[in-house]
């Protein structure tokens, strides 16, 4: 059953919203990534064309055995760097999911 949410609260001691009158939560599902060029090679995927506040958090969930981190955050996007979890592995072409919170 669907319901309306009218209040979102941030716990004391945490970073507050980038905006005082709203909470931003967005998702990018199944963003394509290229295959790695060899064992241990990282892959960087640029995400652009967004409208974001100056401060926001990004969580990335890869669809393969990899570790991801975010670089080059701006108000219009960021880059996701994906590394194979084991140096002997090679990244496959695949996807990752992104959640943005501000």
Buried (B, 14 or more C-beta within 10 A) or exposed (E): EEEEEEEEEEEEEEEEBBEEEEEBEBEBEEBEBEEBEEEBBBBEBEBEEBEBEEEBEBEBEBEBEBEBEBEEBEEEBBBBBBBBEEEEBEBBEBBBBBBBEB
